Amino acid sequence: MKYTCKYSKRIVALLVLLSSVPTVMGQSAEYVKRVVCELSDEGMYGRSCAHKGDSLAAEYIAGQLREMGVKPLAEGYMQKYLTDLYSVDGECSLSINGRQLKPYDEFRIVPIRTWTGSLWSNSSWQQKSDGIVYMAVKQLSMQVPIKPSADDLLQWYVQVLDSSELFQPRKIEGVMHVNLHRDYVTQNVCGYIEGESDSTVVFTAHYDHLGMMGDKVCFHGAHDNASGVASVLGIAKHYSTMGKKPHYTTVFMLFSGEEAGLQGSKYAVEHPLVDLKKTKLVVNLDLLCGGAEGIMIVNGKGEETQPFVKRMQAFNEKEQLLPEIKLRDNAANSDHWWFSQHCPAIFIYTLGGRYGDYHSPYDTCDKCGIEDSYEKVVRVILNFEF
């Protein structure tokens, strides 16, 4: 049953809390940019199961929370669970007619179920070699998350960027290792700052990304979603230096498994570490590198979220921080979704500004402009009043 938050004294108390936090952000933008760079470094292996990049990222995040004095919600901050994931490990190479193709830029490995008949017919050629279907297209599809099927019958093809020299493929030589990890142990990272009340405000973001394409191509995931994780850690850092307890207990949850179908947040809701009936608001942050054109609030039109959204809009209008605050209906497009079935939950992402290509190896730290708008976005979220 959907839990609808009533407009009560508790809502007023939460709004007072969000408008009375200390206003000195210090070097928060510098801190969040550093976190974005460290989480999107090649040494995190794209923060998926390849080389256990998800665990490396989780340990890093837990270390940040520990250093701030944020208390763990689970043992060692880790809420562990099992899931199924694919990885593309080791060598990933393809040559056609003796010409070596560049991974990602000239060929991509994609689940066959994502194709429609029209896309098949629009390819200039298809050829099967060593059990792999190769298909030439004029434009490569966006790299999509690799999601296991329940029956292990998922088929694969290799999408090749067509060119005149490859139009008649005489010789195809490919080496690719697509590995299925059944019952893979991953984890959400969860901590809290105790408040005067046991009711909670929850800040969330997913830290996982697409992993690797062989041993050469890393999906860094700076915008998606090292930026959201860094923002949550920046908020945690701010609350941890308040010098007094917040009115409500403030919770920080960083999820794995988002790219594979919102699995980490689903597990967190099905195995809650906080009482969702006492959760006043969930703020999920995803895709935060930009902000030059404002922010979008998903589920911003919901009756249960309106008190918070209107507060943000009124504060932004008064302070003239962001060019625009747009609202969308609720959608299952990020980790707020499962929470929104039980308590008020919103998903915020930035509009415009500097960030790398979505779901590509070029979503890197140097292309992320989180420092340009971070403090403005966070002031709107927390309703800072100077």
Secondary structure as a PSIPRED ss2 file (coil, helix, strand):
# PSIPRED VFORMAT (PSIPRED V4.0)

   1 M C   1.000  0.000  0.000
   2 K C   1.000  0.000  0.000
   3 Y C   1.000  0.000  0.000
   4 T C   1.000  0.000  0.000
   5 C C   1.000  0.000  0.000
   6 K C   1.000  0.000  0.000
   7 Y C   1.000  0.000  0.000
   8 S C   1.000  0.000  0.000
   9 K H   0.000  1.000  0.000
  10 R H   0.000  1.000  0.000
  11 I H   0.000  1.000  0.000
  12 V H   0.000  1.000  0.000
  13 A H   0.000  1.000  0.000
  14 L H   0.000  1.000  0.000
  15 L H   0.000  1.000  0.000
  16 V H   0.000  1.000  0.000
  17 L H   0.000  1.000  0.000
  18 L H   0.000  1.000  0.000
  19 S H   0.000  1.000  0.000
  20 S C   1.000  0.000  0.000
  21 V C   1.000  0.000  0.000
  22 P C   1.000  0.000  0.000
  23 T C   1.000  0.000  0.000
  24 V C   1.000  0.000  0.000
  25 M C   1.000  0.000  0.000
  26 G C   1.000  0.000  0.000
  27 Q C   1.000  0.000  0.000
  28 S H   0.000  1.000  0.000
  29 A H   0.000  1.000  0.000
  30 E H   0.000  1.000  0.000
  31 Y H   0.000  1.000  0.000
  32 V H   0.000  1.000  0.000
  33 K H   0.000  1.000  0.000
  34 R H   0.000  1.000  0.000
  35 V H   0.000  1.000  0.000
  36 V H   0.000  1.000  0.000
  37 C H   0.000  1.000  0.000
  38 E H   0.000  1.000  0.000
  39 L H   0.000  1.000  0.000
  40 S C   1.000  0.000  0.000
  41 D C   1.000  0.000  0.000
  42 E H   0.000  1.000  0.000
  43 G H   0.000  1.000  0.000
  44 M H   0.000  1.000  0.000
  45 Y H   0.000  1.000  0.000
  46 G H   0.000  1.000  0.000
  47 R H   0.000  1.000  0.000
  48 S C   1.000  0.000  0.000
  49 C C   1.000  0.000  0.000
  50 A H   0.000  1.000  0.000
  51 H H   0.000  1.000  0.000
  52 K H   0.000  1.000  0.000
  53 G H   0.000  1.000  0.000
  54 D H   0.000  1.000  0.000
  55 S H   0.000  1.000  0.000
  56 L H   0.000  1.000  0.000
  57 A H   0.000  1.000  0.000
  58 A H   0.000  1.000  0.000
  59 E H   0.000  1.000  0.000
  60 Y H   0.000  1.000  0.000
  61 I H   0.000  1.000  0.000
  62 A H   0.000  1.000  0.000
  63 G H   0.000  1.000  0.000
  64 Q H   0.000  1.000  0.000
  65 L H   0.000  1.000  0.000
  66 R H   0.000  1.000  0.000
  67 E H   0.000  1.000  0.000
  68 M H   0.000  1.000  0.000
  69 G C   1.000  0.000  0.000
  70 V C   1.000  0.000  0.000
  71 K E   0.000  0.000  1.000
  72 P E   0.000  0.000  1.000
  73 L C   1.000  0.000  0.000
  74 A C   1.000  0.000  0.000
  75 E H   0.000  1.000  0.000
  76 G H   0.000  1.000  0.000
  77 Y H   0.000  1.000  0.000
  78 M E   0.000  0.000  1.000
  79 Q E   0.000  0.000  1.000
  80 K E   0.000  0.000  1.000
  81 Y E   0.000  0.000  1.000
  82 L E   0.000  0.000  1.000
  83 T E   0.000  0.000  1.000
  84 D E   0.000  0.000  1.000
  85 L E   0.000  0.000  1.000
  86 Y E   0.000  0.000  1.000
  87 S E   0.000  0.000  1.000
  88 V E   0.000  0.000  1.000
  89 D C   1.000  0.000  0.000
  90 G C   1.000  0.000  0.000
  91 E C   1.000  0.000  0.000
  92 C C   1.000  0.000  0.000
  93 S E   0.000  0.000  1.000
  94 L E   0.000  0.000  1.000
  95 S E   0.000  0.000  1.000
  96 I E   0.000  0.000  1.000
  97 N C   1.000  0.000  0.000
  98 G C   1.000  0.000  0.000
  99 R E   0.000  0.000  1.000
 100 Q E   0.000  0.000  1.000
 101 L C   1.000  0.000  0.000
 102 K C   1.000  0.000  0.000
 103 P E   0.000  0.000  1.000
 104 Y C   1.000  0.000  0.000
 105 D C   1.000  0.000  0.000
 106 E C   1.000  0.000  0.000
 107 F E   0.000  0.000  1.000
 108 R E   0.000  0.000  1.000
 109 I E   0.000  0.000  1.000
 110 V E   0.000  0.000  1.000
 111 P E   0.000  0.000  1.000
 112 I H   0.000  1.000  0.000
 113 R H   0.000  1.000  0.000
 114 T H   0.000  1.000  0.000
 115 W C   1.000  0.000  0.000
 116 T C   1.000  0.000  0.000
 117 G H   0.000  1.000  0.000
 118 S H   0.000  1.000  0.000
 119 L H   0.000  1.000  0.000
 120 W H   0.000  1.000  0.000
 121 S H   0.000  1.000  0.000
 122 N H   0.000  1.000  0.000
 123 S C   1.000  0.000  0.000
 124 S C   1.000  0.000  0.000
 125 W E   0.000  0.000  1.000
 126 Q E   0.000  0.000  1.000
 127 Q E   0.000  0.000  1.000
 128 K E   0.000  0.000  1.000
 129 S E   0.000  0.000  1.000
 130 D C   1.000  0.000  0.000
 131 G C   1.000  0.000  0.000
 132 I E   0.000  0.000  1.000
 133 V E   0.000  0.000  1.000
 134 Y E   0.000  0.000  1.000
 135 M E   0.000  0.000  1.000
 136 A E   0.000  0.000  1.000
 137 V E   0.000  0.000  1.000
 138 K C   1.000  0.000  0.000
 139 Q C   1.000  0.000  0.000
 140 L C   1.000  0.000  0.000
 141 S C   1.000  0.000  0.000
 142 M C   1.000  0.000  0.000
 143 Q C   1.000  0.000  0.000
 144 V C   1.000  0.000  0.000
 145 P C   1.000  0.000  0.000
 146 I C   1.000  0.000  0.000
 147 K C   1.000  0.000  0.000
 148 P C   1.000  0.000  0.000
 149 S C   1.000  0.000  0.000
 150 A C   1.000  0.000  0.000
 151 D C   1.000  0.000  0.000
 152 D C   1.000  0.000  0.000
 153 L C   1.000  0.000  0.000
 154 L C   1.000  0.000  0.000
 155 Q C   1.000  0.000  0.000
 156 W E   0.000  0.000  1.000
 157 Y E   0.000  0.000  1.000
 158 V E   0.000  0.000  1.000
 159 Q E   0.000  0.000  1.000
 160 V E   0.000  0.000  1.000
 161 L E   0.000  0.000  1.000
 162 D C   1.000  0.000  0.000
 163 S C   1.000  0.000  0.000
 164 S H   0.000  1.000  0.000
 165 E H   0.000  1.000  0.000
 166 L H   0.000  1.000  0.000
 167 F C   1.000  0.000  0.000
 168 Q C   1.000  0.000  0.000
 169 P C   1.000  0.000  0.000
 170 R C   1.000  0.000  0.000
 171 K C   1.000  0.000  0.000
 172 I E   0.000  0.000  1.000
 173 E E   0.000  0.000  1.000
 174 G E   0.000  0.000  1.000
 175 V E   0.000  0.000  1.000
 176 M C   1.000  0.000  0.000
 177 H C   1.000  0.000  0.000
 178 V E   0.000  0.000  1.000
 179 N E   0.000  0.000  1.000
 180 L E   0.000  0.000  1.000
 181 H E   0.000  0.000  1.000
 182 R E   0.000  0.000  1.000
 183 D E   0.000  0.000  1.000
 184 Y E   0.000  0.000  1.000
 185 V E   0.000  0.000  1.000
 186 T E   0.000  0.000  1.000
 187 Q E   0.000  0.000  1.000
 188 N E   0.000  0.000  1.000
 189 V E   0.000  0.000  1.000
 190 C E   0.000  0.000  1.000
 191 G E   0.000  0.000  1.000
 192 Y E   0.000  0.000  1.000
 193 I E   0.000  0.000  1.000
 194 E C   1.000  0.000  0.000
 195 G C   1.000  0.000  0.000
 196 E C   1.000  0.000  0.000
 197 S E   0.000  0.000  1.000
 198 D E   0.000  0.000  1.000
 199 S E   0.000  0.000  1.000
 200 T E   0.000  0.000  1.000
 201 V E   0.000  0.000  1.000
 202 V E   0.000  0.000  1.000
 203 F E   0.000  0.000  1.000
 204 T E   0.000  0.000  1.000
 205 A E   0.000  0.000  1.000
 206 H E   0.000  0.000  1.000
 207 Y C   1.000  0.000  0.000
 208 D C   1.000  0.000  0.000
 209 H C   1.000  0.000  0.000
 210 L C   1.000  0.000  0.000
 211 G C   1.000  0.000  0.000
 212 M E   0.000  0.000  1.000
 213 M E   0.000  0.000  1.000
 214 G C   1.000  0.000  0.000
 215 D C   1.000  0.000  0.000
 216 K C   1.000  0.000  0.000
 217 V E   0.000  0.000  1.000
 218 C E   0.000  0.000  1.000
 219 F C   1.000  0.000  0.000
 220 H C   1.000  0.000  0.000
 221 G C   1.000  0.000  0.000
 222 A H   0.000  1.000  0.000
 223 H H   0.000  1.000  0.000
 224 D H   0.000  1.000  0.000
 225 N H   0.000  1.000  0.000
 226 A H   0.000  1.000  0.000
 227 S H   0.000  1.000  0.000
 228 G H   0.000  1.000  0.000
 229 V H   0.000  1.000  0.000
 230 A H   0.000  1.000  0.000
 231 S H   0.000  1.000  0.000
 232 V H   0.000  1.000  0.000
 233 L H   0.000  1.000  0.000
 234 G H   0.000  1.000  0.000
 235 I H   0.000  1.000  0.000
 236 A H   0.000  1.000  0.000
 237 K H   0.000  1.000  0.000
 238 H H   0.000  1.000  0.000
 239 Y H   0.000  1.000  0.000
 240 S H   0.000  1.000  0.000
 241 T C   1.000  0.000  0.000
 242 M C   1.000  0.000  0.000
 243 G C   1.000  0.000  0.000
 244 K C   1.000  0.000  0.000
 245 K C   1.000  0.000  0.000
 246 P C   1.000  0.000  0.000
 247 H C   1.000  0.000  0.000
 248 Y E   0.000  0.000  1.000
 249 T E   0.000  0.000  1.000
 250 T E   0.000  0.000  1.000
 251 V E   0.000  0.000  1.000
 252 F E   0.000  0.000  1.000
 253 M E   0.000  0.000  1.000
 254 L E   0.000  0.000  1.000
 255 F E   0.000  0.000  1.000
 256 S C   1.000  0.000  0.000
 257 G C   1.000  0.000  0.000
 258 E C   1.000  0.000  0.000
 259 E C   1.000  0.000  0.000
 260 A C   1.000  0.000  0.000
 261 G C   1.000  0.000  0.000
 262 L C   1.000  0.000  0.000
 263 Q H   0.000  1.000  0.000
 264 G H   0.000  1.000  0.000
 265 S H   0.000  1.000  0.000
 266 K H   0.000  1.000  0.000
 267 Y H   0.000  1.000  0.000
 268 A H   0.000  1.000  0.000
 269 V H   0.000  1.000  0.000
 270 E H   0.000  1.000  0.000
 271 H C   1.000  0.000  0.000
 272 P C   1.000  0.000  0.000
 273 L C   1.000  0.000  0.000
 274 V C   1.000  0.000  0.000
 275 D C   1.000  0.000  0.000
 276 L H   0.000  1.000  0.000
 277 K H   0.000  1.000  0.000
 278 K H   0.000  1.000  0.000
 279 T E   0.000  0.000  1.000
 280 K E   0.000  0.000  1.000
 281 L E   0.000  0.000  1.000
 282 V E   0.000  0.000  1.000
 283 V E   0.000  0.000  1.000
 284 N E   0.000  0.000  1.000
 285 L E   0.000  0.000  1.000
 286 D C   1.000  0.000  0.000
 287 L C   1.000  0.000  0.000
 288 L C   1.000  0.000  0.000
 289 C C   1.000  0.000  0.000
 290 G C   1.000  0.000  0.000
 291 G C   1.000  0.000  0.000
 292 A C   1.000  0.000  0.000
 293 E C   1.000  0.000  0.000
 294 G E   0.000  0.000  1.000
 295 I E   0.000  0.000  1.000
 296 M E   0.000  0.000  1.000
 297 I E   0.000  0.000  1.000
 298 V E   0.000  0.000  1.000
 299 N C   1.000  0.000  0.000
 300 G C   1.000  0.000  0.000
 301 K C   1.000  0.000  0.000
 302 G C   1.000  0.000  0.000
 303 E C   1.000  0.000  0.000
 304 E C   1.000  0.000  0.000
 305 T C   1.000  0.000  0.000
 306 Q H   0.000  1.000  0.000
 307 P H   0.000  1.000  0.000
 308 F H   0.000  1.000  0.000
 309 V H   0.000  1.000  0.000
 310 K H   0.000  1.000  0.000
 311 R H   0.000  1.000  0.000
 312 M H   0.000  1.000  0.000
 313 Q H   0.000  1.000  0.000
 314 A H   0.000  1.000  0.000
 315 F H   0.000  1.000  0.000
 316 N H   0.000  1.000  0.000
 317 E H   0.000  1.000  0.000
 318 K H   0.000  1.000  0.000
 319 E H   0.000  1.000  0.000
 320 Q C   1.000  0.000  0.000
 321 L C   1.000  0.000  0.000
 322 L C   1.000  0.000  0.000
 323 P C   1.000  0.000  0.000
 324 E C   1.000  0.000  0.000
 325 I E   0.000  0.000  1.000
 326 K E   0.000  0.000  1.000
 327 L E   0.000  0.000  1.000
 328 R E   0.000  0.000  1.000
 329 D C   1.000  0.000  0.000
 330 N C   1.000  0.000  0.000
 331 A C   1.000  0.000  0.000
 332 A C   1.000  0.000  0.000
 333 N C   1.000  0.000  0.000
 334 S C   1.000  0.000  0.000
 335 D C   1.000  0.000  0.000
 336 H H   0.000  1.000  0.000
 337 W H   0.000  1.000  0.000
 338 W H   0.000  1.000  0.000
 339 F H   0.000  1.000  0.000
 340 S H   0.000  1.000  0.000
 341 Q C   1.000  0.000  0.000
 342 H C   1.000  0.000  0.000
 343 C C   1.000  0.000  0.000
 344 P C   1.000  0.000  0.000
 345 A E   0.000  0.000  1.000
 346 I E   0.000  0.000  1.000
 347 F E   0.000  0.000  1.000
 348 I E   0.000  0.000  1.000
 349 Y E   0.000  0.000  1.000
 350 T E   0.000  0.000  1.000
 351 L E   0.000  0.000  1.000
 352 G C   1.000  0.000  0.000
 353 G C   1.000  0.000  0.000
 354 R C   1.000  0.000  0.000
 355 Y C   1.000  0.000  0.000
 356 G C   1.000  0.000  0.000
 357 D C   1.000  0.000  0.000
 358 Y C   1.000  0.000  0.000
 359 H C   1.000  0.000  0.000
 360 S C   1.000  0.000  0.000
 361 P C   1.000  0.000  0.000
 362 Y C   1.000  0.000  0.000
 363 D C   1.000  0.000  0.000
 364 T C   1.000  0.000  0.000
 365 C H   0.000  1.000  0.000
 366 D H   0.000  1.000  0.000
 367 K H   0.000  1.000  0.000
 368 C C   1.000  0.000  0.000
 369 G C   1.000  0.000  0.000
 370 I H   0.000  1.000  0.000
 371 E H   0.000  1.000  0.000
 372 D H   0.000  1.000  0.000
 373 S H   0.000  1.000  0.000
 374 Y H   0.000  1.000  0.000
 375 E H   0.000  1.000  0.000
 376 K H   0.000  1.000  0.000
 377 V H   0.000  1.000  0.000
 378 V H   0.000  1.000  0.000
 379 R H   0.000  1.000  0.000
 380 V H   0.000  1.000  0.000
 381 I H   0.000  1.000  0.000
 382 L H   0.000  1.000  0.000
 383 N C   1.000  0.000  0.000
 384 F C   1.000  0.000  0.000
 385 E C   1.000  0.000  0.000
 386 F C   1.000  0.000  0.000
